[in-house]
Amino acid sequence: MGNCLFCRIVKGELPSDKVFENEEILAFHDINPVAPVHVLVIPKKHIASAMEIGEEDRTLVGGIHLAIREVARLTGVAGDGFRIVTNIGRHGQQTVPHLHYHVIGGRQLEWRF
Amino acid sequence: MGNCLFCRIVKGELPSDKVFENEEILAFHDINPVAPVHVLVIPKKHIASAMEIGEEDRTLVGGIHLAIREVARLTGVAGDGFRIVTNIGRHGQQTVPHLHYHVIGGRQLEWRF
């Protein structure tokens, strides 16, 4: 996946403002934040979207959620709350075809789409 | 968790308009839809929110995502895309303290919070 933006970030070919990293997962600040806290949490493995999560990815997806907990603590949103969002395809406005979870918080969020 | 709304739906004490069910997971239409397709996907096990997902829930969370894929196919949003959202706490506007993933689609979604 040589041209995938997030694969290039994982490989260190492109810079990112890292929040958390382990063997399987990377978290970094979104360059176009929609709230005071806006972090992207991605698997290092290339998965095109949540529609491409396979049986073999079960524990990886669980691991992403454990990483999100850690990101929430590190960014100070664990107490007041936050939102986890992942977009799929055109209607969802997915912009990078590599699975990523938006962790959004730091202010009161609205409920509209 | 006798008073939890979603635990009562899981137990059949309260009705729901089911979309998908397996041993671990239940999916049903949201009673206050924000889009033509708006389904809630929940673990039958009581987990208060995504902040309470534990190491032992890794494969369950993966299973929820496999169920979401199935829900997307069943509701016809897999092709055009959709959004997966889970809210935590006050800033996220979490309304029921039982982990649930909103599957939202059926029209072009906006990107604002």
gemmi code that builds the backbone of each chain (N, CA, C; Angstrom):
import gemmi

chains = {
    "A": [
        ("MET", (0.845, -1.188, 0.000), (0.000, 0.000, 0.000), (0.887, 1.248, 0.000)),
        ("GLY", (1.741, 1.341, -1.015), (2.782, 2.362, -1.067), (2.256, 3.777, -1.132)),
        ("ASN", (1.063, 3.960, -1.685), (0.550, 5.313, -1.846), (-0.439, 5.724, -0.767)),
        ("CYS", (-0.742, 4.817, 0.144), (-1.718, 5.144, 1.190), (-1.093, 6.157, 2.160)),
        ("LEU", (-1.781, 7.272, 2.335), (-1.294, 8.353, 3.203), (-0.971, 7.842, 4.609)),
        ("PHE", (-1.882, 7.060, 5.183), (-1.671, 6.620, 6.568), (-0.612, 5.533, 6.657)),
        ("CYS", (-0.487, 4.687, 5.624), (0.611, 3.711, 5.613), (1.956, 4.446, 5.580)),
        ("ARG", (1.995, 5.559, 4.861), (3.243, 6.341, 4.791), (3.544, 6.995, 6.145)),
        ("ILE", (2.520, 7.410, 6.846), (2.722, 7.948, 8.206), (3.246, 6.842, 9.128)),
        ("VAL", (2.635, 5.655, 9.028), (3.080, 4.515, 9.845), (4.558, 4.228, 9.592)),
        ("LYS", (4.963, 4.278, 8.315), (6.352, 3.961, 7.958), (7.323, 5.095, 8.294)),
        ("GLY", (6.776, 6.259, 8.665), (7.632, 7.384, 8.987), (8.043, 8.190, 7.765)),
        ("GLU", (7.431, 7.885, 6.620), (7.745, 8.645, 5.390), (7.085, 10.019, 5.405)),
        ("LEU", (6.026, 10.143, 6.176), (5.362, 11.424, 6.368), (5.270, 11.685, 7.862)),
        ("PRO", (5.368, 12.950, 8.269), (5.356, 13.248, 9.704), (3.948, 13.191, 10.290)),
        ("SER", (3.859, 13.010, 11.594), (2.578, 13.124, 12.302), (2.877, 13.551, 13.733)),
        ("ASP", (1.873, 14.148, 14.345), (2.003, 14.604, 15.726), (1.435, 13.500, 16.627)),
        ("LYS", (2.319, 12.591, 17.015), (1.909, 11.364, 17.701), (1.382, 11.586, 19.112)),
        ("VAL", (0.354, 10.812, 19.450), (-0.226, 10.826, 20.789), (0.066, 9.513, 21.498)),
        ("PHE", (0.038, 8.423, 20.747), (0.176, 7.079, 21.317), (0.638, 6.134, 20.217)),
        ("GLU", (1.430, 5.152, 20.622), (1.847, 4.139, 19.639), (2.140, 2.836, 20.361)),
        ("ASN", (1.759, 1.730, 19.748), (2.254, 0.425, 20.185), (2.536, -0.403, 18.931)),
        ("GLU", (2.747, -1.699, 19.086), (3.156, -2.523, 17.944), (2.154, -2.499, 16.793)),
        ("GLU", (0.884, -2.444, 17.158), (-0.185, -2.607, 16.146), (-0.864, -1.308, 15.761)),
        ("ILE", (-0.720, -0.273, 16.605), (-1.597, 0.898, 16.504), (-0.807, 2.201, 16.605)),
        ("LEU", (-1.298, 3.207, 15.883), (-0.720, 4.544, 15.960), (-1.852, 5.547, 16.152)),
        ("ALA", (-1.632, 6.551, 17.004), (-2.611, 7.630, 17.208), (-1.898, 8.955, 17.050)),
        ("PHE", (-2.507, 9.872, 16.300), (-1.887, 11.179, 16.058), (-2.973, 12.230, 15.882)),
        ("HIS", (-2.591, 13.490, 16.092), (-3.559, 14.584, 15.991), (-4.019, 14.778, 14.548)),
        ("ASP", (-5.318, 14.974, 14.359), (-5.884, 15.284, 13.040), (-5.387, 16.666, 12.628)),
        ("ILE", (-4.983, 16.807, 11.367), (-4.471, 18.121, 10.921), (-5.602, 19.122, 10.659)),
        ("ASN", (-6.847, 18.650, 10.615), (-8.006, 19.542, 10.467), (-8.988, 19.296, 11.603)),
        ("PRO", (-8.604, 19.677, 12.826), (-9.437, 19.332, 13.986), (-10.789, 20.032, 13.957)),
        ("VAL", (-11.825, 19.301, 14.380), (-13.177, 19.863, 14.468), (-13.536, 20.211, 15.916)),
        ("ALA", (-12.611, 19.951, 16.836), (-12.844, 20.211, 18.264), (-11.474, 20.343, 18.935)),
        ("PRO", (-11.429, 20.837, 20.183), (-10.128, 21.011, 20.861), (-9.290, 19.733, 20.896)),
        ("VAL", (-9.942, 18.593, 21.047), (-9.238, 17.309, 20.944), (-9.779, 16.569, 19.728)),
        ("HIS", (-8.904, 16.213, 18.821), (-9.304, 15.459, 17.624), (-8.112, 14.616, 17.188)),
        ("VAL", (-8.163, 13.362, 17.589), (-7.057, 12.431, 17.353), (-7.548, 11.311, 16.441)),
        ("LEU", (-6.682, 10.853, 15.552), (-6.981, 9.698, 14.710), (-6.251, 8.474, 15.254)),
        ("VAL", (-6.988, 7.385, 15.398), (-6.401, 6.137, 15.889), (-6.510, 5.115, 14.762)),
        ("ILE", (-5.366, 4.603, 14.329), (-5.354, 3.707, 13.162), (-4.586, 2.422, 13.462)),
        ("PRO", (-4.990, 1.332, 12.787), (-4.150, 0.129, 12.827), (-2.973, 0.339, 11.883)),
        ("LYS", (-1.807, -0.173, 12.244), (-0.659, -0.071, 11.327), (-0.894, -0.926, 10.080)),
        ("LYS", (-1.607, -2.008, 10.254), (-2.010, -2.850, 9.117), (-2.968, -2.075, 8.228)),
        ("HIS", (-2.797, -2.187, 6.926), (-3.723, -1.507, 6.022), (-5.049, -2.255, 5.938)),
        ("ILE", (-6.093, -1.600, 6.409), (-7.478, -2.082, 6.248), (-8.215, -0.899, 5.636)),
        ("ALA", (-8.899, -1.094, 4.525), (-9.419, 0.045, 3.752), (-10.502, 0.827, 4.497)),
        ("SER", (-11.337, 0.123, 5.246), (-12.407, 0.782, 6.013), (-12.999, -0.234, 6.971)),
        ("ALA", (-13.957, 0.207, 7.779), (-14.624, -0.712, 8.710), (-15.370, -1.817, 7.970)),
        ("MET", (-15.721, -1.584, 6.697), (-16.383, -2.638, 5.910), (-15.405, -3.741, 5.530)),
        ("GLU", (-14.112, -3.504, 5.684), (-13.095, -4.494, 5.305), (-12.475, -5.186, 6.513)),
        ("ILE", (-13.039, -4.959, 7.696), (-12.575, -5.668, 8.886), (-12.955, -7.138, 8.741)),
        ("GLY", (-11.968, -8.026, 8.891), (-12.243, -9.453, 8.727), (-12.200, -10.204, 10.051)),
        ("GLU", (-12.589, -11.474, 10.010), (-12.552, -12.324, 11.205), (-11.178, -12.264, 11.875)),
        ("GLU", (-10.136, -12.194, 11.035), (-8.760, -12.221, 11.545), (-8.380, -10.920, 12.255)),
        ("ASP", (-9.238, -9.895, 12.131), (-8.940, -8.596, 12.726), (-9.670, -8.360, 14.048)),
        ("ARG", (-10.391, -9.364, 14.537), (-11.196, -9.190, 15.755), (-10.395, -8.593, 16.912)),
        ("THR", (-9.252, -9.207, 17.219), (-8.512, -8.729, 18.391), (-7.841, -7.389, 18.108)),
        ("LEU", (-7.505, -7.159, 16.847), (-6.915, -5.866, 16.468), (-7.917, -4.737, 16.710)),
        ("VAL", (-9.161, -4.953, 16.316), (-10.191, -3.926, 16.513), (-10.431, -3.692, 18.013)),
        ("GLY", (-10.393, -4.764, 18.789), (-10.468, -4.601, 20.238), (-9.286, -3.792, 20.749)),
        ("GLY", (-8.114, -4.083, 20.216), (-6.910, -3.358, 20.613), (-6.984, -1.877, 20.271)),
        ("ILE", (-7.592, -1.558, 19.133), (-7.784, -0.152, 18.771), (-8.621, 0.544, 19.845)),
        ("HIS", (-9.651, -0.129, 20.324), (-10.509, 0.482, 21.342), (-9.787, 0.641, 22.685)),
        ("LEU", (-8.903, -0.297, 23.005), (-8.101, -0.134, 24.226), (-7.147, 1.048, 24.049)),
        ("ALA", (-6.632, 1.222, 22.848), (-5.759, 2.374, 22.566), (-6.550, 3.679, 22.661)),
        ("ILE", (-7.798, 3.651, 22.215), (-8.640, 4.854, 22.294), (-8.843, 5.263, 23.762)),
        ("ARG", (-9.055, 4.280, 24.627), (-9.160, 4.585, 26.070), (-7.926, 5.336, 26.541)),
        ("GLU", (-6.762, 4.848, 26.114), (-5.501, 5.465, 26.522), (-5.388, 6.876, 25.946)),
        ("VAL", (-5.782, 7.041, 24.691), (-5.758, 8.359, 24.045), (-6.681, 9.319, 24.804)),
        ("ALA", (-7.827, 8.837, 25.210), (-8.774, 9.691, 25.950), (-8.163, 10.155, 27.262)),
        ("ARG", (-7.433, 9.270, 27.932), (-6.763, 9.653, 29.185), (-5.649, 10.660, 28.906)),
        ("LEU", (-4.850, 10.370, 27.900), (-3.691, 11.219, 27.589), (-4.095, 12.622, 27.161)),
        ("THR", (-5.256, 12.747, 26.508), (-5.690, 14.056, 26.001), (-6.665, 14.738, 26.959)),
        ("GLY", (-6.980, 14.082, 28.068), (-7.785, 14.727, 29.102), (-9.284, 14.753, 28.856)),
        ("VAL", (-9.785, 13.920, 27.944), (-11.229, 13.926, 27.666), (-11.984, 12.778, 28.336)),
        ("ALA", (-11.267, 11.906, 29.028), (-11.905, 10.733, 29.620), (-12.994, 11.119, 30.615)),
        ("GLY", (-12.783, 12.199, 31.351), (-13.733, 12.586, 32.391), (-15.023, 13.179, 31.857)),
        ("ASP", (-14.916, 14.169, 30.994), (-16.099, 14.863, 30.482), (-16.780, 14.123, 29.338)),
        ("GLY", (-16.070, 13.199, 28.728), (-16.647, 12.440, 27.635), (-16.155, 12.886, 26.280)),
        ("PHE", (-16.474, 12.093, 25.281), (-16.000, 12.348, 23.911), (-16.804, 11.484, 22.960)),
        ("ARG", (-16.410, 11.506, 21.690), (-17.109, 10.711, 20.673), (-16.088, 9.968, 19.831)),
        ("ILE", (-16.425, 8.739, 19.451), (-15.611, 7.925, 18.540), (-16.391, 7.788, 17.236)),
        ("VAL", (-15.746, 8.108, 16.127), (-16.414, 8.097, 14.820), (-15.520, 7.427, 13.793)),
        ("THR", (-16.095, 6.553, 12.979), (-15.365, 6.107, 11.794), (-16.288, 6.180, 10.589)),
        ("ASN", (-15.775, 6.736, 9.503), (-16.541, 6.969, 8.286), (-16.242, 5.891, 7.263)),
        ("ILE", (-17.279, 5.513, 6.532), (-17.129, 4.518, 5.470), (-17.704, 5.110, 4.183)),
        ("GLY", (-16.859, 5.213, 3.156), (-17.335, 5.574, 1.826), (-17.853, 6.986, 1.679)),
        ("ARG", (-18.586, 7.203, 0.604), (-19.014, 8.532, 0.168), (-20.008, 9.163, 1.146)),
        ("HIS", (-21.069, 8.461, 1.480), (-22.070, 9.031, 2.386), (-21.485, 9.345, 3.764)),
        ("GLY", (-20.495, 8.550, 4.175), (-19.874, 8.789, 5.477), (-18.811, 9.880, 5.435)),
        ("GLN", (-18.445, 10.298, 4.233), (-17.358, 11.263, 4.027), (-16.000, 10.720, 4.482)),
        ("GLN", (-15.746, 9.454, 4.159), (-14.408, 8.909, 4.426), (-13.420, 9.565, 3.463)),
        ("THR", (-12.342, 10.124, 3.994), (-11.410, 10.863, 3.130), (-10.109, 10.095, 2.865)),
        ("VAL", (-9.716, 9.218, 3.769), (-8.510, 8.405, 3.564), (-8.915, 6.934, 3.641)),
        ("PRO", (-8.613, 6.155, 2.596), (-9.055, 4.753, 2.566), (-8.161, 3.830, 3.384)),
        ("HIS", (-7.986, 4.182, 4.640), (-7.264, 3.363, 5.628), (-8.056, 3.540, 6.917)),
        ("LEU", (-8.541, 2.437, 7.475), (-9.387, 2.487, 8.672), (-8.839, 3.457, 9.711)),
        ("HIS", (-9.665, 4.407, 10.143), (-9.233, 5.319, 11.212), (-10.440, 5.719, 12.044)),
        ("TYR", (-10.210, 5.790, 13.331), (-11.241, 6.199, 14.282), (-10.921, 7.609, 14.760)),
        ("HIS", (-11.876, 8.503, 14.578), (-11.748, 9.854, 15.099), (-12.116, 9.839, 16.583)),
        ("VAL", (-11.263, 10.398, 17.412), (-11.560, 10.596, 18.832), (-11.731, 12.099, 19.011)),
        ("ILE", (-12.981, 12.530, 19.273), (-13.340, 13.948, 19.227), (-13.899, 14.381, 20.577)),
        ("GLY", (-13.326, 15.453, 21.133), (-13.817, 15.927, 22.426), (-13.204, 17.249, 22.804)),
        ("GLY", (-13.321, 17.587, 24.090), (-12.757, 18.833, 24.589), (-13.766, 19.980, 24.614)),
        ("ARG", (-14.967, 19.698, 24.139), (-16.066, 20.648, 24.233), (-17.376, 19.857, 24.103)),
        ("GLN", (-18.499, 20.516, 24.420), (-19.787, 19.855, 24.230), (-20.019, 19.601, 22.745)),
        ("LEU", (-20.288, 18.352, 22.373), (-20.545, 18.021, 20.974), (-22.049, 18.055, 20.693)),
        ("GLU", (-22.389, 18.420, 19.454), (-23.790, 18.412, 19.037), (-24.146, 17.048, 18.453)),
        ("TRP", (-25.439, 16.829, 18.262), (-25.900, 15.547, 17.725), (-26.650, 15.807, 16.419)),
        ("ARG", (-25.884, 15.951, 15.356), (-26.470, 16.193, 14.045), (-25.500, 15.687, 12.978)),
        ("PHE", (-26.067, 15.331, 11.861), (-25.272, 14.694, 10.792), (-25.659, 15.251, 9.430)),
    ],
    "B": [
        ("MET", (-27.754, -5.810, 35.939), (-28.042, -4.476, 35.409), (-29.541, -4.384, 35.112)),
        ("GLY", (-30.334, -4.592, 36.139), (-31.779, -4.738, 36.000), (-32.468, -3.516, 35.443)),
        ("ASN", (-31.906, -2.339, 35.673), (-32.581, -1.124, 35.222), (-32.041, -0.579, 33.910)),
        ("CYS", (-31.027, -1.221, 33.356), (-30.441, -0.721, 32.110), (-31.410, -0.969, 30.961)),
        ("LEU", (-31.754, 0.111, 30.265), (-32.709, 0.037, 29.151), (-32.306, -1.022, 28.125)),
        ("PHE", (-31.029, -1.024, 27.731), (-30.606, -1.947, 26.672), (-30.497, -3.386, 27.193)),
        ("CYS", (-30.134, -3.550, 28.465), (-30.159, -4.908, 29.034), (-31.591, -5.452, 29.038)),
        ("ARG", (-32.562, -4.579, 29.275), (-33.964, -5.013, 29.264), (-34.417, -5.378, 27.841)),
        ("ILE", (-33.910, -4.658, 26.844), (-34.205, -5.012, 25.446), (-33.569, -6.366, 25.118)),
        ("VAL", (-32.317, -6.566, 25.557), (-31.630, -7.849, 25.319), (-32.440, -8.998, 25.917)),
        ("LYS", (-32.973, -8.769, 27.122), (-33.728, -9.828, 27.812), (-35.142, -10.014, 27.254)),
        ("GLY", (-35.558, -9.091, 26.377), (-36.897, -9.199, 25.813), (-37.973, -8.575, 26.688)),
        ("GLU", (-37.547, -7.876, 27.737), (-38.519, -7.217, 28.620), (-39.094, -5.952, 27.982)),
        ("LEU", (-38.319, -5.391, 27.049), (-38.781, -4.242, 26.266), (-38.647, -4.597, 24.791)),
        ("PRO", (-39.564, -4.094, 23.969), (-39.525, -4.452, 22.546), (-38.445, -3.676, 21.794)),
        ("SER", (-38.021, -4.226, 20.661), (-37.139, -3.492, 19.754), (-37.392, -3.993, 18.345)),
        ("ASP", (-37.079, -3.165, 17.376), (-37.254, -3.521, 15.973), (-35.912, -4.072, 15.479)),
        ("LYS", (-35.765, -5.391, 15.619), (-34.471, -6.048, 15.388), (-34.048, -6.063, 13.930)),
        ("VAL", (-32.732, -5.885, 13.737), (-32.129, -5.957, 12.407), (-31.235, -7.190, 12.312)),
        ("PHE", (-30.560, -7.511, 13.414), (-29.574, -8.596, 13.416), (-29.387, -9.062, 14.848)),
        ("GLU", (-29.108, -10.348, 15.001), (-28.830, -10.871, 16.345), (-27.948, -12.099, 16.235)),
        ("ASN", (-26.990, -12.216, 17.133), (-26.296, -13.489, 17.312), (-26.104, -13.699, 18.821)),
        ("GLU", (-25.271, -14.643, 19.195), (-25.147, -14.990, 20.619), (-24.712, -13.822, 21.483)),
        ("GLU", (-23.835, -13.003, 20.917), (-23.194, -11.934, 21.704), (-23.746, -10.543, 21.450)),
        ("ILE", (-24.451, -10.384, 20.318), (-24.746, -9.034, 19.815), (-26.193, -8.893, 19.376)),
        ("LEU", (-26.730, -7.685, 19.555), (-28.080, -7.371, 19.086), (-28.022, -6.037, 18.334)),
        ("ALA", (-28.765, -5.956, 17.219), (-28.856, -4.704, 16.453), (-30.326, -4.401, 16.215)),
        ("PHE", (-30.698, -3.149, 16.461), (-32.109, -2.761, 16.291), (-32.192, -1.305, 15.868)),
        ("HIS", (-33.315, -0.938, 15.252), (-33.495, 0.428, 14.769), (-33.594, 1.413, 15.934)),
        ("ASP", (-32.905, 2.551, 15.794), (-32.999, 3.631, 16.784), (-34.413, 4.209, 16.728)),
        ("ILE", (-34.990, 4.486, 17.881), (-36.361, 5.029, 17.883), (-36.387, 6.521, 17.541)),
        ("ASN", (-35.227, 7.170, 17.550), (-35.133, 8.584, 17.141), (-34.109, 8.730, 16.024)),
        ("PRO", (-34.430, 8.207, 14.841), (-33.429, 8.176, 13.765), (-33.033, 9.567, 13.293)),
        ("VAL", (-31.760, 9.743, 12.998), (-31.246, 11.015, 12.469), (-31.007, 10.932, 10.967)),
        ("ALA", (-31.263, 9.765, 10.381), (-31.048, 9.544, 8.948), (-31.939, 8.368, 8.531)),
        ("PRO", (-32.108, 8.147, 7.214), (-32.978, 7.045, 6.756), (-32.597, 5.688, 7.358)),
        ("VAL", (-31.298, 5.449, 7.539), (-30.847, 4.236, 8.242), (-30.165, 4.668, 9.535)),
        ("HIS", (-30.654, 4.181, 10.654), (-30.052, 4.491, 11.951), (-30.302, 3.300, 12.873)),
        ("VAL", (-29.287, 2.472, 12.981), (-29.381, 1.222, 13.737), (-28.400, 1.280, 14.900)),
        ("LEU", (-28.792, 0.729, 16.032), (-27.897, 0.608, 17.185), (-27.393, -0.828, 17.276)),
        ("VAL", (-26.097, -0.979, 17.430), (-25.485, -2.302, 17.559), (-24.865, -2.383, 18.945)),
        ("ILE", (-25.320, -3.345, 19.731), (-24.885, -3.419, 21.133), (-24.400, -4.824, 21.493)),
        ("PRO", (-23.453, -4.898, 22.432), (-23.121, -6.214, 22.997), (-24.221, -6.599, 23.983)),
        ("LYS", (-24.550, -7.880, 24.050), (-25.549, -8.314, 25.046), (-24.993, -8.163, 26.462)),
        ("LYS", (-23.704, -8.317, 26.587), (-23.026, -8.082, 27.870), (-23.106, -6.597, 28.217)),
        ("HIS", (-23.368, -6.296, 29.474), (-23.409, -4.897, 29.877), (-22.000, -4.330, 30.008)),
        ("ILE", (-21.699, -3.373, 29.143), (-20.470, -2.575, 29.236), (-20.953, -1.135, 29.214)),
        ("ALA", (-20.548, -0.323, 30.184), (-21.164, 0.995, 30.360), (-20.884, 1.950, 29.192)),
        ("SER", (-19.695, 1.876, 28.648), (-19.338, 2.735, 27.509), (-18.035, 2.223, 26.920)),
        ("ALA", (-17.577, 2.870, 25.845), (-16.306, 2.479, 25.232), (-15.131, 2.670, 26.188)),
        ("MET", (-15.288, 3.544, 27.206), (-14.230, 3.715, 28.206), (-14.136, 2.511, 29.134)),
        ("GLU", (-15.156, 1.656, 29.125), (-15.166, 0.493, 30.021), (-14.849, -0.811, 29.299)),
        ("ILE", (-14.440, -0.716, 28.035), (-14.019, -1.918, 27.304), (-12.726, -2.424, 27.924)),
        ("GLY", (-12.693, -3.699, 28.277), (-11.506, -4.263, 28.923), (-10.758, -5.212, 28.010)),
        ("GLU", (-9.579, -5.639, 28.465), (-8.780, -6.609, 27.705), (-9.622, -7.826, 27.313)),
        ("GLU", (-10.494, -8.241, 28.238), (-11.297, -9.434, 28.015), (-12.379, -9.237, 26.949)),
        ("ASP", (-12.582, -7.981, 26.540), (-13.628, -7.678, 25.552), (-13.084, -7.506, 24.136)),
        ("ARG", (-11.790, -7.741, 23.949), (-11.175, -7.518, 22.637), (-11.940, -8.197, 21.504)),
        ("THR", (-12.178, -9.494, 21.635), (-12.805, -10.207, 20.520), (-14.278, -9.820, 20.389)),
        ("LEU", (-14.903, -9.477, 21.516), (-16.298, -9.014, 21.469), (-16.410, -7.737, 20.651)),
        ("VAL", (-15.503, -6.794, 20.866), (-15.530, -5.532, 20.119), (-15.289, -5.795, 18.629)),
        ("GLY", (-14.390, -6.721, 18.336), (-14.204, -7.123, 16.942), (-15.484, -7.716, 16.370)),
        ("GLY", (-16.145, -8.529, 17.171), (-17.405, -9.149, 16.744), (-18.490, -8.117, 16.479)),
        ("ILE", (-18.518, -7.063, 17.294), (-19.481, -5.978, 17.070), (-19.250, -5.375, 15.680)),
        ("HIS", (-17.989, -5.195, 15.323), (-17.688, -4.603, 14.016), (-18.052, -5.543, 12.861)),
        ("LEU", (-17.882, -6.854, 13.063), (-18.327, -7.803, 12.030), (-19.846, -7.750, 11.915)),
        ("ALA", (-20.535, -7.577, 13.032), (-21.998, -7.445, 13.013), (-22.405, -6.158, 12.292)),
        ("ILE", (-21.643, -5.090, 12.495), (-21.944, -3.820, 11.819), (-21.847, -3.995, 10.304)),
        ("ARG", (-20.843, -4.724, 9.845), (-20.746, -5.013, 8.397), (-22.025, -5.672, 7.907)),
        ("GLU", (-22.499, -6.631, 8.675), (-23.714, -7.357, 8.303), (-24.920, -6.412, 8.314)),
        ("VAL", (-25.021, -5.572, 9.325), (-26.106, -4.588, 9.413), (-26.071, -3.651, 8.207)),
        ("ALA", (-24.873, -3.241, 7.800), (-24.730, -2.343, 6.641), (-25.258, -3.019, 5.382)),
        ("ARG", (-24.963, -4.304, 5.235), (-25.470, -5.033, 4.063), (-26.989, -5.169, 4.144)),
        ("LEU", (-27.490, -5.540, 5.300), (-28.927, -5.786, 5.465), (-29.762, -4.526, 5.258)),
        ("THR", (-29.200, -3.370, 5.600), (-29.951, -2.112, 5.485), (-29.631, -1.368, 4.195)),
        ("GLY", (-28.752, -1.933, 3.368), (-28.507, -1.369, 2.046), (-27.571, -0.177, 2.002)),
        ("VAL", (-26.795, 0.057, 3.066), (-25.900, 1.222, 3.068), (-24.440, 0.862, 2.761)),
        ("ALA", (-24.172, -0.419, 2.574), (-22.779, -0.842, 2.376), (-22.168, -0.209, 1.124)),
        ("GLY", (-22.953, -0.024, 0.086), (-22.431, 0.490, -1.176), (-22.100, 1.975, -1.135)),
        ("ASP", (-23.048, 2.781, -0.693), (-22.856, 4.239, -0.706), (-22.069, 4.740, 0.495)),
        ("GLY", (-21.978, 3.936, 1.528), (-21.230, 4.334, 2.708), (-22.120, 4.745, 3.856)),
        ("PHE", (-21.505, 4.904, 5.006), (-22.241, 5.210, 6.232), (-21.250, 5.666, 7.289)),
        ("ARG", (-21.738, 5.864, 8.504), (-20.885, 6.303, 9.608), (-21.158, 5.439, 10.838)),
        ("ILE", (-20.113, 5.143, 11.583), (-20.221, 4.431, 12.858), (-19.830, 5.411, 13.954)),
        ("VAL", (-20.689, 5.542, 14.959), (-20.457, 6.517, 16.035), (-20.754, 5.867, 17.380)),
        ("THR", (-19.873, 6.108, 18.353), (-20.240, 5.761, 19.725), (-19.882, 6.930, 20.633)),
        ("ASN", (-20.821, 7.268, 21.501), (-20.697, 8.418, 22.380), (-20.293, 7.986, 23.773)),
        ("ILE", (-19.447, 8.796, 24.399), (-19.015, 8.515, 25.761), (-19.295, 9.761, 26.605)),
        ("GLY", (-20.101, 9.595, 27.652), (-20.275, 10.655, 28.635), (-21.010, 11.883, 28.138)),
        ("ARG", (-20.864, 12.947, 28.924), (-21.625, 14.180, 28.738), (-21.255, 14.898, 27.440)),
        ("HIS", (-19.983, 15.158, 27.219), (-19.579, 15.866, 25.990), (-19.942, 15.093, 24.726)),
        ("GLY", (-19.950, 13.773, 24.819), (-20.311, 12.954, 23.664), (-21.810, 12.824, 23.465)),
        ("GLN", (-22.588, 13.263, 24.469), (-24.046, 13.102, 24.483), (-24.459, 11.625, 24.515)),
        ("GLN", (-23.768, 10.835, 25.326), (-24.204, 9.446, 25.530), (-25.496, 9.462, 26.327)),
        ("THR", (-26.543, 8.803, 25.826), (-27.856, 8.861, 26.489), (-28.200, 7.585, 27.252)),
        ("VAL", (-27.655, 6.449, 26.817), (-27.904, 5.186, 27.524), (-26.549, 4.611, 27.945)),
        ("PRO", (-26.363, 4.357, 29.251), (-25.056, 3.882, 29.729), (-24.823, 2.387, 29.488)),
        ("HIS", (-24.978, 1.987, 28.237), (-24.686, 0.616, 27.789), (-24.062, 0.799, 26.402)),
        ("LEU", (-22.844, 0.314, 26.227), (-22.102, 0.511, 24.971), (-22.989, 0.262, 23.759)),
        ("HIS", (-23.076, 1.247, 22.869), (-23.834, 1.060, 21.623), (-23.178, 1.852, 20.503)),
        ("TYR", (-23.143, 1.225, 19.342), (-22.589, 1.858, 18.141), (-23.753, 2.254, 17.240)),
        ("HIS", (-23.811, 3.539, 16.902), (-24.791, 4.024, 15.938), (-24.276, 3.720, 14.527)),
        ("VAL", (-25.100, 3.105, 13.711), (-24.796, 2.904, 12.289), (-25.751, 3.817, 11.531)),
        ("ILE", (-25.193, 4.866, 10.915), (-25.996, 5.950, 10.358), (-25.703, 6.101, 8.868)),
        ("GLY", (-26.753, 6.077, 8.055), (-26.553, 6.230, 6.615), (-27.865, 6.391, 5.877)),
        ("GLY", (-27.799, 6.173, 4.566), (-28.999, 6.301, 3.742), (-29.148, 7.674, 3.117)),
        ("ARG", (-28.245, 8.570, 3.431), (-28.175, 9.890, 2.782), (-26.760, 10.430, 2.972)),
        ("GLN", (-26.439, 11.496, 2.238), (-25.135, 12.136, 2.432), (-25.058, 12.714, 3.844)),
        ("LEU", (-24.040, 12.346, 4.598), (-23.866, 12.872, 5.951), (-22.960, 14.091, 5.928)),
        ("GLU", (-23.206, 15.004, 6.859), (-22.350, 16.181, 7.001), (-21.228, 15.882, 7.994)),
        ("TRP", (-20.249, 16.756, 8.035), (-19.094, 16.569, 8.920), (-19.016, 17.744, 9.873)),
        ("ARG", (-19.812, 17.673, 10.917), (-19.839, 18.750, 11.906), (-20.296, 18.169, 13.237)),
        ("PHE", (-19.862, 18.801, 14.290), (-20.111, 18.273, 15.627), (-20.483, 19.383, 16.588)),
    ],
}
model = gemmi.Model(1)
for chain_id, residues in chains.items():
    chain = gemmi.Chain(chain_id)
    for i, (resn, *xyz) in enumerate(residues, 1):
        res = gemmi.Residue()
        res.name, res.seqid = resn, gemmi.SeqId(i, " ")
        for name, pos in zip(("N", "CA", "C"), xyz):
            atom = gemmi.Atom()
            atom.name, atom.element = name, gemmi.Element(name[0])
            atom.pos, atom.b_iso = gemmi.Position(*pos), 0.0
            res.add_atom(atom)
        chain.add_residue(res)
    model.add_chain(chain)
structure = gemmi.Structure()
structure.add_model(model)
structure.setup_entities()
